[in-house]
Amino acid sequence: MIRLIRPIIDGNALEVLAILAVVLLVWWGFSLLTAPTTGHAESDDPSGSPGYAKVALGLLAAALVLWGLFALSDSDGPPAPEGGLLHVVATGPQPDRDIVLRVDDQPVAPVLRADHHLAFPVPSGRHAVFLKDSSVDSSRDFEVDIREGDALMLSAHPDLCPVQIDMSALTYGRPSRSTRTPLDGVVIRTLPVVEVFTRTENPMRLPPGAVLSFNELPDALSPGLSASILIPLPCSMAQDDRTLWAEARKRFPGLDDAARRVGYTEADPTRREVAAMDEERVFELFKQQGAALARETPP
């Protein structure tokens, strides 16, 4: 009995049902062959009764139906291999033609295209990745260790650093206050430069909520969530957030229009500047921004 229960526990109930049906059919057939052909006395063995045959046939039919359903459910093909995505932003005018990516010397086709943003599927594990952008003189080689669900960005150009710009205010509302301070309840409006990634020789993990093209930004932003974009800018500007923000506005006119529309000014500090302020200066700036916001807000 234990030998029968064990396969059911292990998830093989269909096989057990089929075996039982075959055993019952064989038993029923054997009983018919060995049943006496004379006399009218009813046998005490129920195996030759019509009811017994119906039970055996019913079990066999159930096994065949279940087998058919399992076969149909598996007919969609093998499960998708586990893995992640490698994201690349092309610098040339034709991303599909400009970008060549090979994983372990095998060419890989992109599964996502959004403006200059391409995403390539890579199975889990360690891989050698070759990346070439035809608009760049040299190619790049990376070592990646992919886990299921990973989203990594590769820089096609060694001198272009991804810059994370907070779009929560620029696209979805007025930038009232964005950077928290050690003072309880005091939040300062700062320029929307979140982070600069300067180690372009290594794969970079995509921050939560970050996209690589403006068209990928969501239509609306749920309460409590943020949205940002990663744009490539010269790494030489990575040391100064204020200069970097000015360059981003120059290269991407949409950012400049949004900054003007929602009220960013040259007087707004960077996050690093706020972090270096003492508490007295932080509170003074907080009051100044509050007064300016009150003047700008219509009654």
Secondary structure by P-SEA (a helix, b strand, c coil): caaaaaaaaacaaaaaaaaaaaaaaaaaaaaaaacccccccccccccccaaaaaaaaaaaaaaaaaaaaaaaaaccccccccbbbbbbbbccccccccbbbbcccbbbbbccccccbbbbbbcccbbbbbbbcccccbbbbbbbbcccbbbbbbbccccbbbbbbbcccccccccccccccccccbbbbcccccccccccccccccccccccccccccccccccbbbbbbbbccccccccaaaaaaaaaaacaaaaaaaaaaccccccccaaaaaaccaaaaaaaaaaaaaaaaaaccc
